[in-house]
Amino acid sequence: MLRLLAIETSCDETAVAVVEADAAWPTFAPRQLSSVVASQIDLHAAYGGVVPEVAARRHVETLPFVLESALQQAGLGMAEVDAVAVTCAPGLVGSLLVGLMAAKTLALLYNKPLIGVHHLEGHLFSGFLAAADLRPPCLGLLVSGGHTSLIWMKDYGEYQTMGRTRDDAAGEAFDKVARLLGLGYPGGPQIDRWAQQGDPDRFPLPEGKLDHPYDTSFSGLKTAVLRLVQQLQQEGQELPVADIAASFQACLTRVLTEKAVACAEALGLSTLLVTGGVAANRELRARLLEAGRQKGLRVVIPPPNLCTDNAAMIGAAGLCHWLRGETSPLELGVASRLTLEEIPALYGQGSGGCGQAPTGAAAAVF
């Protein structure tokens, strides 16, 4: 049995988890022993969005207590943990550095292997925590505040991006439309709640047609909502917030569902994994599950607590790399941007120590 401590501080959640898996490969079924998340939503709500410097400072204040709580919840001490995993890219640089420095300190102090993890790969691995029988190949629909992508997971650690946002990510669009409607932050849960009371067919909105079949664009949809709001205000009408929210949400979730299902079918895949913060949206979940039922496609959607940022998903991805003999050198750094295809840059050779620092293009994260 292998146990791993994982740290996630890529944005505005301070998270630590302990996960475990049998030391058998290729059978891979990670389990979480603990997962503690300290959210900064209330802290950033006054600004209408995440303030990077404020987020980093709060991570510094909160991480020691979250770490202690996660170990207590798991009933383990650091001596009983076999390795340390940490999100190192992509994300807010200041926030990432807080988590990485803590992970390096623990790895050095307790002589544990260090495993850097790509945040988006972590989101994909939340599916393996939710469904023990999940295996690649599968298609991942990753929808969050900063990312909207269709990822072909060919095998463990082998990815190809099939589609991505051209402008606003889905979560970003939710936040911006919520702001237009005078709703709170974060916008996703607010839109979701108001849309339950609204008419999704009242306001037809543009879907944003693109030349690439699997890319998305939500800036036009956001602009259409802005113009609708301005028009209604100029006419002196009271804003039908619920109907606008429902119409916007229906349009966005319809686009995501259609593109994800079409991509899975084109690749001949039988499993669609949906994750990221926006995957907690009730209408998106319902649309995808219904589409999967109609098309004979298995749709795996983790529970909401695994869709949003957490350290258990980072631990699951870290365990996979560790079992594959991939660890990171202590020279590991952070990167605000890093594609899934560049993940090999995070690892040295062999599983016996801290690996060797890569050279060339891979050195971007060192």
Secondary structure by P-SEA (a helix, b strand, c coil): cbbbbbbbccccccccbbbbbcccccbbbbbbcbbbbbbccccccccccccaaaaaaaaaacaaaaaaaaaaaaccccccccbbbbbcccccaaaaaaaaaaaaaaaaaabbbbbbbcaaaaaaaaaaaacccccccbbbbcccccbbbbbbccccccccccbbbccccaaaaaaaaaaaacccccaaaaaaaaaaacccccbbbbccccccccccccaaaaaaaaaaaaaaaaaccccaaaaaaaaaaaaaaaaaaaaaaaaaaaacccbbbbbccccccaaaaaaaaaaaaaacbbbbbcccccccccaaaaaaaaaaaaaacbbbcccccccccccccccccccccccccccccccccccccc
